[in-house]
């Protein structure tokens, strides 16, 4: 017999002892094989832990199939991971890279916050990340991720930043925000267990290779779930960040409120940064296409509440930024408040033919055929 938290139960687990309701009557008999519905009900009723016995053969096979890693899936040897983890120079460089990201004003350019709100968020975000990497195991896994692929590491930082802002906008308390900080930093740690040659392929992967890469969710959960320093909610960000609201995600095909809020927050930040970032096999999506995708994601890819929190948190084009429109005109972003992040009011300062007019404003929210094609680099 073993006592297991209700939050860690899996369909197929078998009760060793009966569960009694508040009225003293037996709700579930000893020997009952738990289903997803039973587990949801136990959580709803406030049960903290149950006594489990040995799983039946069918249940063991089901769980094994969900957590499997096939031998032909190009998984890295543990000895190689141990070498990466134990390199003090790499650990120090990872820490320095993290600090540079936290302290850079450029890192916060996409956040839709006032000056006072931004200052407060930066302090809290900095404290949470430094507290997280103060745990040796967290710092080592982050270092393994950076050594595996710099793109993965940079992506993890961006996802942690956006997740932190969405979490604050969603009303998470301080403990939950810390758990989200850990989960969003290490959500892709399973990628470090897959062959770098596969991850860095400059082509579209075959179906078999994609199935191998999809194993990163369960691989990541195996890594994080075995660490006492990692909250279970953070480990589940690794396991469930590819689940989708209508059940089309993986690894379990969970639907709607069966997907934890933190995993949805990390999932939406993951998708958005991936769309805006170059990959080994494709160019980044234009900002307007990425935002149109996110607008359409509510109650389809992610719960509408998470999508709304995301949309309130992001500002693609801060006031004063110089941009090129799809019309060929050059403009300065003039106003972003109270409007979609990719449809600001802009001030036209150069026409497509090069003529410099008296500046005039265009509201891109009222001109659907005109959009920002790209931002111009900041001078200096």
N, C-alpha and C positions, 0 to 999 in steps of 0.2 A: 504494500500500500504506500502511496505517496500523496502528499498534500500539494495541490496545484492551484495557482491563482486562476480565477475564472477568465481573466484577460489572456491567459496563455493556453486555454483549451483549444483543441482541434476536433473537428468532426471525426468520429471514429473512436475517440477516447471512451473508456468503459468505467462506470462508477464502481468503486469497491464497496462503498457504503451507501445506504439510502439517503435521499435529501428530503428533509421535512419542511413543510410550510409553517407559517406563523400560527396556524390553527392546530399544529401538532400532527397533521395527517401527512402521510407519505406522498410527496410529489413525484419522485422518481425512484424506482426500486434499485437496489444493488444489482449490478450486472447490466444495467441499461447502457446501450451504446449511444453516446451523445450525437445529436445532429446539430446543424447550424441553427435551427430554430430553437432547440433546447438551450443552446449556449446563449443565444440572444435573450431568451426569457430569463435565464439565471442572472444575466447582467442587468436587465431591466428591473428585476426584483431586488437587486442590491446584494446578492451573494458575493462574498469575497474569495472563497476558496472551496474546493471540493476534494474528496478522497478518490483517487483513481487506482484501478487495478491494472492487470496486464491486458493489453489490447488483444482482440481476437485476430486471427490470421488475415481476415478480409480488411479489418481496420488498419493493420500494419502495412498491408500492401497498398492501400489507398494513400496513407501518409507518405510512404516511401516513394510512390509515384509523384507526389506533389513536391517532394524535396530532393528528387533524384538529380544526380549529375552523371551523365553517361561518360564512359571512359574515352570516347572519341571526340570529346567536346573541347579539347585544347585547354584544359585547366592547368594552371601553373603549379609546380611542385611546392609544397610547404617549405622545403629547405630554402628555395629561392626567396620566398616571402620573408622568412626569418632573417636572411642576410640584409634585405632591404630595411627591415624594421630596426636592425641593430646598428645601422650606420650613423654615428653621431654627427658627422659633418652634414649629411643629408637632412637629419632631423633639425639641425640648427638653421640650414638654409630654408627649410619649409616654414619654420617659425618666422624667419625674417620676411619671407614672401607674404605670409599672413599679415604681419604688422604693416608692411607697405600697402597692402590692400585696404586694411582698416583705416589707415591714416590718410589715404589719398582722397582729396576732394573729388577727383574724377569718378571714383567708385560710386558716389551718391548722386550722380547727374540725372538718373532716371526717376528719382523719387519725388513724388508730388507732395512736398511738405513745405510749410513756411520756415523761415529761418530759425525761429524758436523751436518748432517741432523737429526740425532736422538736427539741431544741436542736442536735443533730448534723446532722440532716437540713436544718434551716433554714440553717445555715452553708454546707453544701455546695450547696444549691439556690441560695442567694443568689450564691455565687461563680460558679457555672456560668452563671446568667442574665446577670450583669454582664459576665462574660467574653464571652458570646455577643454582647451588644449593644455591646460594645467594638469589634466589627467594624462599620465604617460601613455596609456593604451590608445587614447584618442589621438594624441600627437603622433604616435608611431603609425597608426593607420592612415592618417592624413599624409604623412611622409611617403608611405608606400604608394598612395594614390598619385602624388606628384611625380615620383620616380617612374611610375608606370607610363604616365602620359601627362604632359604639362597642360594639354587641353582639358583633360578630365579635372585636373586640380583647379584651373581657372574657372571652369564651369561650376564646380562645387562652391567656390567662393561667391559667384554671382547668385547661385540658387540660395545660398544661406542668407545673403543680403535681402533678396526679394521675399524669401520665406519669413524672415524676421519682421519685415514691414507688414506683410499680410497678416501674420500672427498677431501683431500689435493692433492692427485695424480690426481684426476679428474678436478682440477682447480677451485673448488668452492671459492668464495670470502669470506672475513672474516665474513660478516653477515650470509651468507649461512652456513659456517662452524659452527657458533654458533647455528643456528637453527637445524643443523644436530646433534650437541652435545646434545641438549635437546631431540630431537626426538629419538636418539639412546639410551639414558639413560632410557627413559620412554616408549619405544615402546611396551613393554610387560605388561604395567600397568593394562591392562584389565584382566590379569591372577589373579591379586590380588582380583578381584571381584568374582572369581569362588571358590567354596568350596575347601579348602586345601586337604580334604580327596580324592577328585577326582584328583587333581593335583599330589598328592604324591602316587597314587596307584602303587603298585609294580607288575604290570601286564599290559598286553595290554588292552586298553580300548575297550569297545563295540562300535558299530557304533553310538548308541544314545549318549554315553558319549563323543565320539569324536566330534559329532555335538555340544554338549554343550561347549566343550573346544574351538571350533572354534569361538564361540561367543565373545572370548576375544578381537578380533579386533574391533568390533563395540562397545563393552563395553569400551575399552580403548579410542576410539574416543569420546564417550560420556563424559568421565571424562576430557580428555585434551581439547576437543573442547569448553568446558564451562569455561575455565580459561583464563582470559585476559593476564596472564603472558606467555602463551604458543602460539608461532607462529602457524598459521594454517598448514604450511608445516611440522612442528614437530608433530602436532596432526595427520596428515595424514600418518606419519610413523607408528603409531599405527594401523590405519585403513587398510593400504594397503601393509604391509610388507610381507604378504602371497600371494599377487598377483604374477602371473608368466607370463613370456614373451609370451608364446603361448596360454594364456587364461585358463590354467588349475588350477589357484589359486582361492583364496576366499578373501573377501566375494562377489565380483562382477564379477569375471571372466574377469578382464580387460586384454587387450593385448598390447604388444609392447610399443610404446611411450605414450600410455594412462596411464601408470604407472609412477608416478613421479620419477625422478632420485634418490631423497633422500630415498624414500621408497625402491627402488631397492638396494641401497647401504646397508641400514639396513637389507634388506632381505638376501643378500648374506653373510653378516657378521653373521647373525643369523643362517643360515644353516651351515656354516663352523664350528662355535664354537659348535653348537649342535652335529655335527658329531664327533668332537674330545672329547666331554665331556661325562662322564658317566651319565646315567639317572636312575631314580628309577626302570625302567623295562629292561635296557640293559647296556652292557659294551660300552665304547667308540670305535669308528671305528679306525683301524690302520691308521696312517697318510697318507700312500700311497693310501689307498682306498678313504680317504676324498679328497685328491688332485686330484685323477683321476675323481672323481665326479665333482669337480669344473671345471676341464678342459673341461668336456663334457657339461657344463651348458650354454655356450655362445650361445645366440639366441635360447635358448631352455627354460631354467629356467629364465635367466636374459639376458639383452642386452649385446652384445659382448663387448661394450666399458666399461661397469661396470666390467665385468669379467676380462678384460685385466688390468684394474687399480688394481683390487684385486690381480691378480697374480704377478704384479710388486711390490706389497706392502708387501707380506708375505714371510718370510724365516722360514721354519719349523725347519731346522737343522743348527744353526749358526756354523761358523768355530770354530773348537776346541772341539765340542761336541763329547762325546763318544757314540757310537750306536751299537746295535746288528742287523746284517743283517738276512734276512730270511734263509740264508745259514748256520746260526749258527756262523759265523765269527764276531769277534769284530773289530771295526774300529773307526777311528777318522775322523770327517768331515774336509776335507782339503780345498775345494773350492766350493762356491755356486754362484759366480758371473756369470750372463748371462745364467742361466740354470733354468729348472723347479725347484720349491721350494722343491720338494720331491725327486729330483734326483741329489744330489751333487756328487762331486769327493770325495772319501773316501780313507783313508790310512789303509790298513789291518794290525792290530798289533797282532792278535791272530786268529789262525785257529779254525775251529769247533771242532777239536779233542784236543784242548788245546795247541797245539804246537805254540811256539812264533817264527815267521819267521823274516827275514829281511823285514822291512815294505815295502809294495808296494801298488801302487795306483790302484783303480778301478773307472772308470767313470760310474756311475749308469745310466746315460742317454744313454750309449751305450750298457748297459747290462740289457735289459728289464725284464729278469727273476729274477734279484737280486734287492732287495729293502730294505729299512730300516724298520725293524720290530718294534723296540722300541728304545727310547733313554735311556741311563743310567743316573741315578741321579747324579747331581753335588756333588762333595765332599766338605766338610767343610760347 
